């Protein structure tokens, strides 16, 4: 199978790939407090993640984000395959949207519009 990467694919792939590499590698050396915070936020939204240890969860998240970053940066990975991994990552925009919406204190009931901790603006 021949991989065809168009020139216009490269800038967004490189920018997104470098972002994922940065976030993945920064989580690789996370301390206990950071791991607990990441795990707590994720398990509050996705209760099945409570079964995982916080350190293990953070290592898996780091590995996933790093792998997605590498797949995006390397032009030998087909664009469809590289892009398909984005929604699967819990750190992606879809993951953030669903996690923000599921956390009831972060949005108006029945609305996707959020507000700051002080409450909705008048």
N, C-alpha and C positions, 0 to 999 in steps of 0.2 A: 504494500500500500504506500503510495506516494503522499507525503505530507506537503501540503501547499499552504504556506504562510504568506499572506499578502503583506506588502510593506506597511500598509495602514494599520495592520494588526499589531505591529511592534510597539509603538509608543504606549497604548493602553495596557498591553500585556506586560511591558517592562515596569511601568509605574505600579500597576496592581501587584505584580510579582514581587517587586522590591518591598512594597508595603507588607505583604504577607510574610516574606522572609524576615523582615524586621520584627514584626509582632511575634512570629514563631520563635525566633532565636532569643528574643528578650524574655520569653516565658520559660526558656530552657533552664535558666539559672534562677528561677523564682524561689524565694524563701518560703518558709511555712506560712507566714501571714498572708502573703500574696496568693499562694496556692489555696489557702482556706477561703480567701475572698472570692477568687475566681470560681471555685467549686461551689461556694454558697450561692452565688448569683445564678450559676447555671442550674444547680439542683433545685433552686426555688422555682425556676421556670419549667424545668424538665425533671420531675420527681424520680424517674428511673436512674438518674445520675447519682442519687444519694448512696447507691450501692458501691460506688467507686471511692477509693481513698482520694483525698484532696491532692496529694503529691502525684499519684498515678494519673488522675484526671488531667492535671496540669501538664505532665509529660506527654500524654496522648494528644492533648490540644496543641502543644508546641510542635510535636512531630507532624500533625495534620497540617497546621498552618505553614510549616517549613516545606513540606512536600508540595503543597499547592503553590507556594511561591516559586519553587524550583520548576514545577511543571509550566508555570506561566512565563518564566524567564527564558527557559530553553525553547528555541523555536522548532525543535524536532517533535514536540508534543502537539498533536493536532488542536486547532483552536476550539473545536467542539468538545473535545475531551478535557482540555484545560478549563474551559468555561463551565463544564458540567460539575466540576468539583466545588465551585464557589458557593452555591446554595447549601451544599452538604455541610460546610464548615459552620460550627456554632457561632463563630465570630463574624460571619458574613452579614450583610445588610438584612437579608431575610431573617436570619437568626436573631439579629438585634431587634428587628421590628416585632417578631413574634414574642420574644422575651419581654420587650417593653410593654406590649399589649397584654400579655398574660399577667404581668405584675400589676394588679388592679389599682394600686396607689399612684401609678404613674400616668394615668390618663382619665379623662372624663368617662363615666360609665356609658358604654355604647358608642364611643367615639375613638378614632385613632389619634386625635389631637392630644398631645401631652401638655403638661405644665411643670413648672418648677416645684420644689418641695413646699413653698409657701402657699401654694394653691393656685387656682385658675386666675388669670388676670381679668380685671373688670372692664 
